[in-house]
Amino acid sequence: MSIAISYGIYVYPETGKHRDFTDAEKKDQRDKWLELLNKLCPDAKFDADKDGNIAPKNKKFCADLPESARAGCKCLCKLLEDSKHSVELIATNTDLHEPAHTTPNDDGDMTDPTKGAGAAVNMRFGDSYYLKKTKNGESTTEVIEPYVVLGHELCGHVTRMFEGKHPAGGVTSWVTGSCDECAVDAENEIRKDDNRTQRDKDDKIVPKPD
């Protein structure tokens, strides 16, 4: 199984026309993906080959992973050791309404791991996103770190898809109604590793504070 960077296309929002990313833009994407993956699992020291395939620098890292390892390390190693599925990491400049979302590849089905060869995580770099928390009628917002967003997608949505445990209907709340809550438990394990505030299932990601 592989986790690989997939270099897509740059879309001009005004016209819908598109072009290939330049070599400099591809390098920037590669560096940003590696930064996020290495925040999820610093000990792995992930790197990417010329084709975008991601792997720990120590090839035995996942085989030797201790039970006490970070949640992000366990999740990424689980995905890397899955021989039946693959994950594409796709950076986009188009409006996702949220900082990231996950979709099945090859006309797959999120609830049936035998349908479709893998998943694609689409993520937009460069913008700040916030977690809106409401308690006792009062709302507050806090920055949600991009690596936590990526962990939510990979460890919350993708792993459930590959196990056939993801709710039907997809993950994009603006299309099907929300199922973000199905990935919050995994996100909170990542938050716990870095002593971050736990996310409630009713907390929402928003592009800017109120």
N, C-alpha and C positions, 0 to 999 in steps of 0.2 A: 504494500500500500504506500501511497505517497502523499505528502503535502507539498504542493508546488505553487509558485507564483505564476499566474497567467497574465501576460501583458496584453491588455485589451486595446481599446481605441479611445482617443480623446474626442468627445462630442462637443461641438459648439452649441451652447444652449439657445442662442438666438435663431439659428437656422436649422439645427438638427443634423448638419453635415458633420463629417468626422474624418479623422486622420489617424495614422499609427502614432504611437508614442515615440519620441526621439530616444536615442541611446541614453542621453543625459537624464531624461524623465524616467526611463526604465531603471537606471541605477538608483535614482532617488526613491522609486517605489521599493526596490529590493532592500535598500538600507532601512526604510521605514518598517517594512514587514519584519525584518530581522530584529529591529529594535523592540517591536511589540512582542514578538515571540520570546525574545531573551528577557523581557520583563516578566512574562508569564512563567518562564523557567530559566533563571539566570545560570544555573549550574550546567545546563546543556551546551551553552555556547554555540547556538545554532548558526549554521552558515548555509549558503545556497550555491549550487553549481551553476555552470553557464546556462543550463536549461531551466533554472529556477527551482530545482528540487531541493527541499529543505531536509537537513539532517544534523544531528549533534556532531561536533568535531570528534568526540570520543565515540567510536562506533559501538562500544559496549555499554554506553550510558544507560539506555533503556533496559537492557538485560540485567544490569546491576542496580537498578533503581530501588532504594530502600522503601519500606512501608511508611517511613516518616517523611517522605519527600513531599514537596509542595503539590497542591492540587493541580496547578497548571502543568507541572512535569508529568504527573500521572496521566492526565488527560491527553497531552500531546504524544506521550509514548504509546498510549492505547491506540490512538489514531495511526501512528506510524507502524504499529505492529499488526494492524488490521490488513489481512492479505486480500480482502474482497472489494475494498472500496478505496476511493481516492478523494482528496480535497483540493479544490482550486482556490487560491487567494487572488481576488480580482480587485484592483484599485479602480475607482471610477470618479469622474468629476461631475457626474449628473446628479440630479436631485433624488435622493433616496427617501426623503421625508424623515428618515432616522439615520444615524451614523453608519449603520450596517444592516444587512439582512442575509439570510441563508436560503438557498433554493436547491432542490434536487437536480442532478444532471441527467441527461439521457431520458427525459420523460419519466423520471423516477417517481416513486411514491414515498412520502415521508413516513408512512406507517408500515411499509413493507420493504425490509432490507434486501429482498431478492430482486426488486425492481429498480433498475438504475445502477450505474456503476459508482456513483459518488455524489458529492455536493459541492456547491460553489458558495463561498463567502464573499459577498460584495461589500466593500468598505470605502468610505470617502475620507480622504486625509485633509487636514488643514483647518477644519472648523472645530470650534469648541461646542460640546454638547453638555447638557445639564440633566441632573436627576431631580425631578420635582417631587418633594415629599410633603404629604399633608397629614397633619396630626391635630386633633382637637379643633378642626376648622381653620388652622393656620398652615400656610404653605411656605416652604423654604426650598431653595435650589442649591445644588452643589455640583461642581464640575465632575463629570464622569470620565475617568482616564481612558484613552483609546485602547490600552492593553486589556482593561477590564471589559470593554465592549467586545474585543476580539475573543476573550475568554468566554463571554456569554454565548457568542455564536458557536465557537468550536466545542466547548465543553458542555454547553447547555443544549444547543439545537443539533449539531452534527452528530455527536455521540449517540443521542437518542434516536436520530434517524437511522443510523447504522445498526442499532439494536432492535429496530422496529417498534420503538416505544414512544415515538413522537405523535402528538395529537394530529388528527386528520385536518386538512385544509390549509396547510402552509404556516408560515411564520409572520407574514406581513400584515400587521394589524390594520393598515389602512385599506386592505382588500377584504379580509375575512373575519375581522374581529380579532381581538388580541389573544395570542397564546404565549406572549412574552413570559407569563408567570411560570411556564413549564421549564424555563431555563434559569430562573432566578436562584434556585437552590445551588446550582453549579457556580453561578456568578458569586454567590456569597462565600463559597469555599475559597475562591480566589481572593476575595476581599479579606477574608480572615487571615490568610497568609501574610498580608501586609498591614494588618491592624486597621483596615478601613471600615467605615460605617457600613453596617449590614443594610441591604436593600429589602424593603417590604415588597410584597407581590403587587401592591396597588401603586407603587411609585412609577412614575412615567418619565421617559426620556424626552426632553424638549430642546429645540435649537437655541433658545435664549431664555434668560431668567424673566420672570414677570416684572 
